[in-house]
Amino acid sequence: MMRVATLFVIMMLSVGGFNLTWVTEANAQGGPPTESLAQMSEKTLQEDPVCDPSHRPKITKIEPDEFQPGAKVVIIGEDFGQKKECLFEVTFGYEKAKDFVLKGNERIEATAPDNVSTGMIFVNVITGGGAARSAVLIKK
């Protein structure tokens, strides 16, 4: 009876102009279980742990620690990620970096914006695992 009802629904949808993908009888009758979203996410993390959201980034040093607007700096730390997709943003105070390049899980090369405020500010690194900040001095 179930097969007849399923066939009737498929026929009615086909007549209505819907495009259907054929489902095998094994799947229609509860065939082998498919991977859940949680299992797929866990598998992705095992295969590519560098973007793991449970690894919060940490800044250990910024070189140089005093610089002028527009200067190139190196941000050294941990858990920045191995892929550029893992690193979302670098800011100097409230201003976005002119550019930044991920050079591995522990290094970012960035250029301070030309309009950044002088004085003590925070450099912020934002990744899939969270944010990290460290204070620097911006000179005139």
C-alpha positions in Angstrom: 0.0 0.0 0.0 2.9 2.4 0.9 4.5 1.8 -2.5 1.2 2.6 -4.3 0.8 5.8 -2.4 4.4 6.9 -3.0 4.0 6.1 -6.7 0.8 8.1 -6.8 2.4 11.2 -5.2 5.4 11.0 -7.6 3.0 10.7 -10.6 1.0 13.7 -9.4 4.1 15.8 -8.9 5.4 14.8 -12.3 2.1 15.8 -13.9 2.3 19.1 -12.0 5.6 20.0 -13.8 8.0 19.3 -10.9 11.4 17.9 -11.7 12.1 14.9 -9.5 15.3 13.0 -8.9 14.8 9.3 -8.8 15.1 7.8 -5.3 16.2 4.2 -5.1 13.9 1.7 -3.4 16.5 1.1 -0.7 16.6 4.8 0.2 12.8 5.1 0.0 12.5 2.2 2.5 15.0 3.6 4.9 18.2 2.3 3.3 21.6 2.8 4.9 21.8 5.8 7.2 23.4 8.9 5.7 26.0 11.1 7.6 24.4 13.7 9.9 25.5 17.3 9.7 27.3 16.9 13.0 29.2 13.9 11.7 30.1 15.8 8.5 31.3 18.8 10.6 33.4 16.6 12.9 34.9 14.9 9.8 35.8 18.3 8.3 37.5 19.4 11.5 39.5 16.2 11.6 40.6 16.7 8.0 41.1 20.4 8.3 41.6 21.4 12.0 43.3 24.8 11.2 39.9 26.6 11.0 38.6 25.0 14.1 36.4 27.5 15.9 37.4 26.2 19.3 41.0 27.5 18.8 41.0 31.1 19.9 43.8 33.2 18.4 46.4 34.8 20.5 48.8 37.7 19.7 52.2 37.3 21.4 54.1 40.1 19.7 53.8 42.9 17.1 57.0 44.0 15.3 57.7 46.8 15.5 55.7 47.7 18.6 55.9 51.5 17.7 55.2 52.7 14.2 53.6 55.4 12.0 50.4 55.2 10.1 50.8 53.3 6.8 53.7 51.2 8.2 54.0 47.4 7.5 53.9 45.3 10.7 54.3 41.6 11.5 51.8 40.1 14.0 53.1 37.0 15.7 50.9 34.7 17.7 49.0 31.4 17.7 46.0 29.9 16.0 45.6 32.4 13.2 44.8 29.5 10.8 46.6 27.9 7.9 44.2 29.2 5.2 43.3 32.7 4.3 39.6 31.8 4.8 40.3 31.3 8.5 41.5 34.9 9.0 38.6 37.3 8.7 40.0 40.7 9.6 42.8 42.8 11.0 42.1 46.2 12.5 44.2 49.0 14.0 42.0 50.7 16.5 38.7 51.1 14.7 40.3 51.2 11.2 40.7 48.1 9.0 44.2 47.3 7.8 45.1 48.5 4.4 46.0 44.9 3.6 47.0 41.8 5.4 48.4 38.4 4.4 48.3 35.2 6.5 51.8 33.8 6.5 50.9 30.6 8.5 49.2 29.7 11.7 51.6 32.0 13.7 52.2 35.0 11.5 50.3 37.8 9.7 51.9 40.6 7.7 49.7 43.8 7.7 49.8 47.4 6.7 48.4 50.0 9.1 45.9 52.4 7.6 47.0 55.9 6.7 44.2 57.4 8.8 44.8 55.5 12.0 44.8 57.6 15.2 48.1 58.3 16.9 48.8 57.2 20.5 48.1 53.8 22.1 45.7 51.7 20.2 44.7 48.0 19.9 45.6 45.8 17.0 42.8 43.2 16.6 42.9 39.9 14.8 39.6 38.2 14.1 39.4 34.6 13.0 36.8 31.8 13.0 37.9 31.0 16.6 37.4 34.5 18.0 39.4 37.7 18.4 42.7 38.7 19.9 44.1 42.1 20.6 47.4 43.7 21.6 48.3 47.3 22.3 50.8 49.3 20.2 52.0 52.9 19.9 51.2 54.8 16.8 53.7 57.7 16.4 53.3 60.9 14.3 
